[in-house]
Amino acid sequence: MSEIRPELKYLPSHEWARVESDGTVTVGISDHAQSALGDVVFVEMPEAGSHVTMGEEAGVVESVKAASDIYSPVSGEVLEINTSLEDAPETVNDSPYDDGWFFRVRPDDLSELDSALDADGYQNTIEEEA
């Protein structure tokens, strides 16, 4: 059973978003997604300072099985990327919600996350896929 954290918002494409205390948003992929992908071998992330758009491709995660696009749950400026994934992409498998995050965004409009799924909605999405 995949871990689904109740404090996060989720996209049907398996990205998660966490609103930080400073109003920024941290983005990664869910435990379910990393499990389905298998061993992650490479993560391509947007550049710090670039602008991402809600629902559009912001990067790619590659595993021994497949490559999958990463979609941004919000529009905004990329403030930081998780550079530790460059040397240790397997961190996504080991710690998808903590050390395996991808990037942080200063959102243009935080209310864009209102359309994202809560934990129950995401659980239903996973069950429908099965």
C-alpha positions in Angstrom: 0.0 0.0 0.0 1.4 3.4 -1.0 1.8 6.1 1.5 -0.5 9.1 0.9 0.1 12.1 3.2 -3.0 13.9 4.2 -1.3 17.4 4.4 -0.4 17.3 0.7 -2.3 18.1 -2.5 -2.0 15.7 -5.4 -2.4 15.8 -9.2 -3.9 12.9 -11.0 -0.5 12.6 -12.8 1.0 11.7 -9.4 2.8 14.9 -8.4 2.4 16.2 -4.9 2.5 19.8 -3.6 3.2 21.0 -0.1 2.5 24.6 0.9 5.4 25.7 3.1 5.0 28.2 6.0 6.5 31.0 3.8 3.9 30.5 1.1 6.2 28.7 -1.3 5.2 25.3 -2.8 7.5 22.2 -2.7 6.8 19.7 -5.5 7.7 16.0 -5.9 6.1 12.7 -7.0 4.1 10.4 -4.8 5.1 7.2 -3.2 2.7 5.4 -5.6 4.4 7.0 -8.6 8.0 6.2 -7.5 6.9 2.6 -6.8 5.3 2.2 -10.2 8.4 3.7 -11.9 10.8 1.4 -10.2 14.5 2.4 -9.6 14.8 6.1 -10.5 18.1 6.8 -12.4 17.7 10.4 -13.5 15.6 13.5 -12.7 15.5 16.5 -15.0 14.1 19.6 -13.2 13.4 23.1 -14.3 16.1 25.7 -13.8 16.0 27.9 -10.7 14.7 31.3 -11.8 12.6 29.9 -14.6 8.8 30.0 -14.7 6.6 26.9 -14.6 2.9 26.8 -15.5 0.2 24.8 -13.7 -0.5 21.6 -15.5 2.4 21.9 -17.9 5.5 19.8 -18.1 8.2 21.0 -15.7 10.7 18.1 -16.0 11.2 14.4 -16.4 11.9 11.5 -14.1 13.5 8.5 -15.6 13.7 5.0 -14.2 15.0 1.6 -15.3 11.5 1.0 -16.7 10.3 4.3 -18.2 10.5 8.0 -18.4 7.6 10.1 -17.1 6.9 13.9 -17.4 6.7 15.9 -14.2 3.8 18.4 -14.2 3.7 21.5 -12.1 0.8 21.8 -9.7 1.1 25.6 -9.7 2.3 28.4 -11.9 5.2 30.5 -10.6 8.9 31.1 -10.3 11.2 28.2 -9.5 13.1 29.2 -6.4 15.2 26.1 -5.8 15.8 22.7 -7.2 16.9 19.6 -5.2 20.5 19.4 -6.5 21.1 16.3 -4.4 19.0 14.3 -6.9 21.7 15.0 -9.5 24.1 12.6 -7.7 21.5 10.5 -5.9 18.3 10.2 -8.0 17.4 7.0 -6.0 16.5 9.3 -3.2 13.1 9.7 -4.9 12.5 6.0 -4.3 13.8 6.1 -0.7 12.1 9.3 0.5 9.6 10.7 -2.1 8.0 13.1 0.4 11.0 14.3 2.3 14.5 14.2 0.8 13.3 13.3 -2.7 11.4 16.5 -3.5 12.1 18.0 -6.9 11.7 21.8 -6.8 10.2 24.8 -4.9 8.0 27.4 -6.5 6.9 30.9 -5.5 3.3 30.6 -6.8 1.7 33.3 -8.9 -1.7 32.4 -7.4 -1.8 29.8 -4.6 -5.5 29.3 -5.2 -4.5 27.2 -8.3 -3.9 24.4 -5.8 -7.7 24.4 -5.0 -8.2 22.2 -8.0 -5.7 19.6 -6.9 -6.8 16.4 -5.1 -6.8 15.9 -1.4 -5.5 12.6 0.0 -8.9 10.8 -0.3 -9.3 12.0 -3.9 -5.8 10.9 -4.8 -6.5 7.5 -3.2 -9.6 7.1 -5.4 -7.5 8.0 -8.5 -5.0 5.2 -7.6 -7.8 2.7 -7.0 -9.5 3.6 -10.4 -6.2 3.0 -12.2 -5.7 -0.5 -10.7 
